[in-house]
Amino acid sequence: MHQQPMRSCDRCGGQLSSYNTDTLCFACARSRVLEQHTPIVPDYVWSDPDVHTALAAWDFGQASRLIRLRGSLRQGDMAQLTGLSQAFLSMLEAGSRRLTNIDKIVEFLTGLGVPTELVPLPVPQARANVPQPISDPFAGDADPTLPWTAARMVAALDSAVGGSTMDRRQFLTASGIALTAFVNQWDIAEAEPLRRAAGGSRLSRSLLDGLQRTTDSLRSMDASDGSGTLTALGDKHLRFLTHLVEHTSYDETTGRQLAAVIADTATQTGWFVFDSGQRDRTLGYLYAGLRAAKASGDARLGAGALSYIAIHGYSTGAPHHAVTAAHRAREKVKKLGTPALEAMLLTRQARGHAKLGERQAALAALGRAAELCAKGRSERDPQWLYWINEGEIHGQAGSCYLDLGDPGNAVSSFTKARQALNPTDHRTKALFLSRAATAHIDQGDLEAGCAAAHEALDLAEQLESARLNDHVQVMLRRLQPVIHTPYAQEVLERAATVTGAGGRN
């Protein structure tokens, strides 16, 4: 076999991996990322009354000009942030072009980080001359516009855990109106204080601490072993927590702690459900998690639920939902001093942009995420976000590049992710390996692709994750055009024993 010539890093001279398509080694590439400037609109711009007026009038040309001037930005910076071309932005500001496409408006607003209260999200209006059927997108306690009380929180949990009794109209996955309604209400609704002053035994803080440790243990099991049977355990845990809401006595402070445990558990169980392939049931848990997060008074928990809603969106053909959910969550937590949480939300937003083909918006979000991750965790970052690190950022960047049709940069990012990931996070490693294999194959490097595929299958044999299995199937389909080669045949034959009939995944 022909030996590839050894390559060296352009900056430090160190030897480069044969899988590294960049001209810099990992350490130098990381330094380059940190040195690059990612334009950001300063917060003081959003307090300018002229900017308010332009946005309220949906005069995006005037808004673009004012934001650029007030924020000391170039049109090239604005193009990088919004994904719109510099030429289009120039004509927009001159008044010769208008921004009317709703998808591009959302891209413009989210790319600049416009606070959501300055430009309400649009709801399509029915034409007056066309009779419209009466719609009932929500049923019963699932309606987000109803008061956010403890009783409705419990009802939402019961609907989620019950699963088969859920009216699917309650959780529309195809309508942006449903998502927007839940996100808006989580942001602005007043929640009823969670307290029960009479009846039942007194709920202790030590019991709640123990219940939180149970949720933390389930989360750790999920990262190392896959979702498997964890949905059933999560459901049982939620039923007991719901029992405590209704049958124990507690003051408001303890009630908030109880709601926080419920929010974390509902969100985590929703993730188990999603990872096990039951996507139609997932949103029920996550919307219940939003209600509990509101009752807890902890915006970070609501942001966590919205991050999984974003994953659900870009994984089920609704990437706009991912952008909306992640952006709204970022708006809510940006003043809390939580760089790791903001970095995670930015990767979710980037994935949505990438699925939409919005390369510049995706790369801008990833650049901000890398900068925030480099700051390190703060004391305000939630403990349940322990898995956010440099490897996760690189892996999500690789996934974005793959969605954008750029396998070369995808391979480079996945290589960096592998070097920096937590070694105990087996499922994430397997997911990134399967995507890396896909990227290698798309790039034409069959040998490297099959090597990564074997490593992904090594882990797939140990894990129970329907989502991982889906990614493995995508990887295997990439081998069909070269099925006659020994490399491909070996992978496909082995995969048949891992994911074939009766396979664990």
C-alpha positions in Angstrom: 0.0 0.0 0.0 1.3 3.5 -0.9 2.5 5.3 2.2 1.2 8.9 2.6 4.0 11.4 3.2 4.3 12.6 6.7 2.9 16.1 7.3 3.8 18.6 9.9 1.9 21.4 11.6 2.4 24.8 9.8 2.7 26.5 13.2 4.6 24.3 15.6 6.1 21.7 13.3 4.6 18.7 15.1 3.5 15.6 13.3 -0.1 15.6 12.0 -2.4 12.7 12.2 -3.2 11.0 8.8 -6.9 11.7 9.6 -6.3 15.4 10.2 -7.1 17.3 7.0 -6.1 20.7 8.5 -2.6 22.2 8.2 -2.4 22.7 12.0 -2.3 20.3 14.9 -5.1 20.2 17.4 -3.4 22.5 19.9 -2.5 25.1 17.3 -5.9 24.9 15.7 -7.5 25.5 19.0 -5.3 28.6 19.5 -6.3 29.8 16.1 -10.0 29.5 17.0 -9.5 31.6 20.1 -7.6 34.2 18.2 -10.3 34.6 15.5 -12.7 37.5 16.0 -16.4 36.6 16.0 -18.5 39.8 15.7 -21.1 40.3 18.4 -23.7 43.0 18.6 -23.1 44.9 21.9 -26.0 44.7 24.4 -26.3 48.5 24.6 -27.5 48.6 21.0 -30.8 47.0 22.1 -31.6 50.0 24.4 -31.4 52.5 21.5 -34.9 54.0 20.9 -34.3 54.3 17.1 -33.4 50.6 16.9 -36.6 49.9 18.8 -38.7 51.9 16.4 -37.1 50.3 13.3 -37.7 46.8 14.6 -41.2 47.5 15.8 -42.0 48.8 12.2 -40.3 45.7 10.7 -38.1 48.1 8.8 -35.2 45.6 8.6 -33.1 47.8 6.3 -33.2 50.7 8.8 -32.7 48.3 11.6 -29.6 46.7 9.9 -28.1 50.1 9.3 -28.7 51.3 12.9 -27.5 48.1 14.5 -24.3 48.2 12.4 -23.6 51.8 13.1 -24.5 51.7 16.8 -22.5 48.5 17.3 -19.4 49.7 15.3 -19.8 46.7 12.9 -18.9 46.3 9.3 -21.4 45.0 6.7 -19.1 42.0 6.4 -19.7 41.4 10.2 -23.4 41.7 9.7 -23.2 39.2 6.8 -21.3 36.8 9.0 -23.9 37.0 11.8 -27.0 36.9 9.7 -26.1 34.5 6.8 -27.3 37.1 4.3 -24.9 38.2 1.6 -23.1 41.5 2.0 -24.5 42.7 -1.3 -28.0 41.9 -0.2 -27.5 43.8 3.1 -26.2 46.8 1.2 -29.3 46.9 -0.9 -31.5 46.3 2.1 -30.0 49.2 3.9 -30.3 51.4 0.8 -34.0 50.5 0.5 -33.7 48.8 -2.9 -34.4 45.4 -1.4 -36.8 44.2 1.3 -36.7 41.3 3.7 -40.0 39.5 3.4 -39.3 35.8 3.6 -40.2 34.6 7.1 -37.3 32.1 7.2 -34.8 34.8 6.3 -36.3 37.2 8.9 -35.9 34.6 11.6 -32.3 34.0 10.4 -31.6 37.8 10.5 -33.1 38.2 14.0 -31.5 35.2 15.6 -28.1 35.8 13.9 -27.9 39.3 15.4 -29.2 38.1 18.8 -32.2 40.6 18.7 -34.0 40.3 22.1 -37.3 38.5 21.4 -39.4 41.2 23.2 -38.4 43.7 20.5 -39.8 41.7 17.6 -42.7 39.3 18.5 -42.5 36.1 16.6 -45.0 36.3 13.7 -48.0 34.0 13.5 -49.4 33.5 10.0 -52.7 35.3 9.6 -55.6 33.7 7.7 -56.9 35.6 4.6 -60.2 37.3 5.4 -61.9 36.0 2.3 -61.1 32.3 2.9 -63.1 30.5 5.6 -60.8 28.8 8.1 -61.6 25.7 10.1 -61.6 26.1 13.8 -58.4 24.6 15.1 -57.8 23.1 18.6 -54.1 22.6 18.7 -54.1 21.9 22.5 -56.3 19.9 24.7 -57.1 20.2 28.4 -54.2 20.9 30.8 -51.6 20.8 28.0 -52.7 24.3 26.8 -49.7 26.5 27.5 -51.9 29.6 27.7 -53.8 28.3 30.8 -52.4 29.4 34.2 -49.2 27.6 35.1 -50.4 26.0 38.3 -49.2 23.0 40.3 -52.3 21.1 39.2 -51.6 21.6 35.5 -48.0 20.7 36.0 -49.1 17.4 37.6 -51.6 16.8 34.7 -48.8 17.4 32.1 -46.6 14.9 33.9 -49.4 12.4 34.1 -50.0 12.8 30.3 -46.4 12.3 29.5 -45.8 9.3 31.7 -49.1 7.8 30.6 -48.0 7.9 27.0 -50.8 6.0 25.3 -53.5 8.2 26.8 -52.0 11.4 25.4 -54.0 13.2 22.7 -51.3 13.8 20.1 -53.0 17.2 19.3 -51.6 18.4 22.5 -48.0 18.2 21.3 -47.9 19.3 17.6 -44.5 18.6 16.2 -45.2 20.0 12.8 -46.5 23.4 13.8 -44.3 26.3 14.9 -47.3 27.8 16.6 -47.3 25.1 19.2 -43.6 25.5 20.0 -43.8 29.2 20.0 -46.8 29.1 22.4 -44.9 27.0 24.9 -41.7 29.0 24.7 -43.5 32.3 25.0 -45.5 31.2 28.0 -42.5 29.7 29.8 -40.8 33.1 29.3 -43.6 35.5 30.4 -46.3 33.5 32.3 -46.5 33.8 36.1 -46.2 30.5 37.9 -48.3 29.6 40.9 -46.0 29.2 44.0 -45.6 25.5 44.7 -46.5 25.0 48.4 -48.8 22.8 50.4 -49.3 23.9 54.0 -51.6 21.2 55.3 -52.1 17.5 55.0 -49.5 14.7 54.5 -46.1 14.3 56.1 -43.6 17.1 56.0 -41.3 16.9 53.0 -37.6 17.2 54.0 -34.8 18.8 52.1 -32.7 15.7 52.7 -35.2 13.5 50.9 -35.2 15.9 47.9 -31.4 15.8 47.9 -31.5 12.0 47.7 -34.1 12.2 44.9 -31.9 14.6 42.9 -29.0 12.1 43.3 -31.3 9.4 41.8 -31.8 11.6 38.8 -28.1 12.3 38.5 -27.4 8.6 38.6 -29.9 7.9 35.8 -28.1 10.6 33.8 -24.7 9.0 34.3 -26.1 5.6 33.3 -27.5 7.1 30.1 -24.2 8.6 29.1 -22.3 5.3 29.6 -24.8 2.7 28.6 -27.5 4.3 26.4 -31.2 4.9 27.2 -32.2 1.2 27.2 -34.6 0.6 30.0 -34.0 4.0 31.6 -37.4 5.3 30.4 -39.2 3.0 32.7 -37.0 4.0 35.7 -37.5 7.7 34.8 -41.3 7.2 34.7 -41.3 5.5 38.1 -39.2 8.3 39.5 -41.6 10.9 38.1 -44.6 9.1 39.5 -43.1 9.2 43.0 -42.2 12.9 42.6 -45.8 13.6 41.5 -47.0 11.8 44.6 -44.9 14.1 46.8 -46.5 17.1 45.1 -50.0 16.0 46.0 -49.6 14.2 49.3 -46.9 15.8 51.3 -46.6 19.2 53.2 -44.0 21.8 52.3 -43.3 25.5 52.3 -42.6 27.5 49.2 -38.9 27.2 49.4 -39.1 23.4 49.6 -41.7 23.4 46.9 -39.3 25.2 44.6 -36.7 22.5 45.3 -39.3 19.8 44.6 -40.2 21.5 41.3 -36.5 21.7 40.3 -36.1 18.0 40.8 -39.2 17.3 38.8 -38.1 19.6 36.0 -34.7 17.9 35.8 -36.2 14.4 35.9 -38.9 15.2 33.3 -36.4 16.6 31.0 -34.0 13.8 31.4 -36.7 11.2 31.0 -37.8 12.9 27.8 -34.3 12.5 26.6 -34.4 8.7 27.4 -37.7 8.5 25.5 -36.2 10.3 22.5 -33.0 8.3 22.5 -35.0 5.1 22.6 -36.8 6.0 19.4 -40.2 7.1 20.8 -40.1 10.6 19.3 -43.8 11.2 19.3 -43.8 10.9 23.1 -40.8 13.1 23.7 -42.3 16.6 23.7 -44.8 15.6 26.4 -42.0 15.2 28.9 -40.2 18.3 27.8 -43.2 20.6 28.0 -44.0 19.2 31.4 -40.3 19.9 32.3 -40.9 23.5 31.2 -43.9 23.8 33.5 -41.9 22.4 36.5 -38.9 24.6 35.7 -41.2 27.7 35.8 -42.5 26.6 39.2 -38.9 26.2 40.4 -38.0 29.7 39.5 -34.8 28.4 37.9 -34.4 29.6 34.3 -31.5 27.3 33.7 -33.7 24.3 34.0 -36.1 25.7 31.5 -33.2 26.3 29.2 -32.2 22.7 29.6 -35.7 21.5 28.5 -35.6 23.9 25.5 -32.2 22.5 24.5 -33.7 19.1 24.1 -36.7 20.6 22.3 -34.1 22.0 19.9 -32.5 18.5 19.4 -36.0 17.1 18.8 -36.6 19.9 16.2 -33.4 19.4 14.1 -33.8 15.6 14.3 -37.4 15.5 13.1 -37.3 17.8 10.1 -38.1 21.0 12.0 -34.8 22.9 12.3 -36.5 26.2 12.7 -37.8 24.9 16.0 -34.2 24.3 17.1 -33.2 27.8 16.3 -36.2 29.3 18.0 -36.0 27.2 21.2 -32.2 27.6 21.6 -32.2 31.4 20.9 -35.1 32.0 23.3 -33.3 30.0 26.0 -30.1 32.0 25.5 -32.0 35.2 25.8 -33.3 34.1 29.2 -30.0 33.0 30.7 -27.5 35.3 29.1 -27.2 37.6 32.2 -26.8 34.7 34.6 -23.1 34.1 34.1 -23.4 30.6 32.7 -20.8 30.2 29.9 -21.1 26.4 29.6 -24.9 26.6 29.4 -24.8 29.3 26.8 -22.2 27.4 24.8 -24.4 24.3 24.8 -27.4 26.3 23.6 -25.3 27.8 20.8 -24.4 24.4 19.5 -28.1 23.5 19.4 -28.8 26.7 17.5 -25.9 26.0 15.2 -27.3 22.5 14.4 -30.6 24.1 13.4 -28.9 26.6 11.2 -26.8 23.9 9.6 -29.9 21.7 8.8 -31.4 24.8 7.1 -28.2 25.2 5.1 -27.4 28.5 6.8 -23.6 28.1 6.9 -22.6 31.6 8.1 -25.2 31.6 10.9 -24.1 28.1 12.0 -20.4 28.9 12.0 -21.0 32.2 13.9 -22.9 30.3 16.6 -20.2 27.6 16.8 -17.5 30.3 17.1 -19.3 31.9 20.0 -19.8 28.5 21.6 -16.0 27.8 21.4 -15.2 31.2 23.0 -17.6 30.6 25.9 -16.4 27.0 26.4 -12.8 28.3 26.6 -13.8 30.5 29.5 -14.5 27.4 31.6 -17.4 26.6 33.8 -18.7 29.1 36.3 -20.2 28.5 39.7 -23.6 29.4 38.1 -23.4 26.7 35.5 -25.7 23.8 36.4 -24.2 20.6 37.6 -26.2 18.6 35.2 -24.2 20.2 32.4 -21.0 18.4 33.3 -20.6 16.9 29.9 -20.0 20.2 28.0 -16.3 20.4 27.1 -14.1 21.1 24.2 -14.7 17.7 22.7 -18.5 18.3 22.6 -18.1 21.6 20.8 -15.8 20.0 18.2 -18.2 17.1 17.7 -21.2 19.4 17.2 -19.1 21.4 14.8 -18.3 18.2 12.9 -22.1 17.4 12.7 -22.8 20.9 11.4 -20.1 20.5 8.7 -21.6 17.2 7.7 -25.1 18.7 7.4 -23.6 21.5 5.3 -22.0 19.1 2.9 -18.4 19.8 4.0 -16.9 16.3 4.9 -13.3 17.6 5.0 -14.0 20.0 7.8 -16.3 17.4 9.4 -13.5 14.9 9.6 -11.1 17.4 11.1 -13.7 18.4 13.8 -14.5 14.8 14.7 -10.8 14.1 15.0 -10.5 16.9 17.5 -13.6 15.8 19.3 -12.3 12.4 19.8 -9.1 13.7 21.4 -11.0 15.9 23.9 -14.2 13.9 24.8 -14.8 12.5 28.2 -13.7 8.8 27.8 -16.7 7.5 29.8 -19.2 9.1 27.5 -19.4 6.1 25.3 -22.6 6.9 23.4 -21.4 10.4 22.4 -18.2 8.9 21.2 -20.0 6.3 19.2 -22.3 8.9 17.6 -19.4 11.0 16.6 -17.5 8.0 15.3 -20.4 7.0 13.1 -20.6 10.5 11.8 -16.9 10.6 11.3 -17.1 7.4 9.3 -19.8 9.0 7.1 -17.6 12.0 6.6 -14.6 10.0 5.6 -16.6 8.0 3.1 -18.2 11.1 1.7 -14.6 12.5 1.3 -13.5 9.4 -0.6 -11.3 7.9 2.1 -12.9 4.5 2.3 -10.1 2.9 4.5 -10.4 5.6 7.2 -14.2 5.5 7.0 -14.3 1.8 7.5 -11.8 2.0 10.4 -14.0 4.5 12.2 -17.1 2.4 11.3 -15.6 -0.6 13.1 -14.9 1.5 16.2 -18.5 2.8 16.2 -19.7 -0.8 16.0 -17.5 -1.8 18.9 -19.4 0.7 21.0 -22.8 0.0 19.5 -22.5 -3.6 20.7 -22.4 -2.3 24.3 -25.0 0.4 24.1 -28.8 0.5 23.8 -29.7 3.5 21.8 -32.1 3.7 18.9 -30.7 7.1 18.0 -27.2 5.6 17.7 -28.6 2.8 15.5 -30.2 5.4 13.2 -26.8 7.0 12.7 -25.1 3.7 12.1 -27.7 3.0 9.4 -26.9 6.3 7.7 -23.2 5.3 7.9 -23.9 1.9 6.3 -26.0 3.4 3.5 -22.9 5.4 2.5 -21.2 2.1 1.8 -23.7 0.9 -0.7 -21.9 2.5 -3.8 -18.7 0.7 -2.8 -20.3 -2.5 -1.5 -18.0 -4.6 -3.8 -14.8 -3.6 -1.9 -13.4 -5.8 0.9 -13.4 -2.9 3.4 -17.2 -2.2 2.9 -18.1 -5.9 2.9 -16.3 -6.5 6.2 -18.1 -3.6 7.8 -21.5 -4.6 6.4 -21.1 -8.2 7.5 -20.2 -7.2 11.0 -23.0 -4.6 11.2 -25.5 -7.3 10.4 -24.7 -9.1 13.7 -24.8 -5.8 15.7 -27.9 -4.0 14.3 -29.6 -6.8 12.3 -32.6 -8.8 13.3 -32.9 -8.9 17.1 -30.0 -6.4 17.5 -29.9 -4.6 20.9 -30.1 -1.2 19.3 
